[in-house]
Amino acid sequence: MELKNIDVIWQGCKNADRKAQYDLYQYFSAKMHAVCLRYAKDSQEAEDILQAGFVKVFTKHDLFDGRGSLEGWIRRIMVNLAIETHRKNKIKFVDVEDHASISIHSSIGTDQSNYQDLMALVRRLPIGYKTIFNLYAIEGYSHKEISEMLQISEGNSKSQLSRARTWLKDRITQMEKIGL
């Protein structure tokens, strides 16, 4: 779909045109589902966040002022809903030693699948670690912004990121040792 078609589709969405909403969903759903998966504890939660996010996109369309990309605005909605989900579920940001036994079914290969393999490993991070890692390393938020969003201290955010990096490094090292 071309950019000008997106503008036409977006205009239809603003007029509550169901076909336009379907087309917008089809265009962005795969990318946004990947965003949701980075924050969710499992694929079902990611799907729930995705659906709620698109409902919000269609009901709050008037909040998009056209400054910046529509995709960026939709992404922000998905990330914010994921954070809301964590707050509702009262995710605790603490050291989780019992996750050391999580089995790794994905390997870090030497071909073009490296990124996908690494993201599969990131999805296996304990939920608190994963949230901080995604917000900081992938979305580009500062520790101050993360602390405000999640209502935790900056030190806690930094600690969780450090632990996430250590967790990932340990898993990659383990995989290299056993030849995966």
Beta strands, then each sheet from edge to edge (+ up, - down):
end
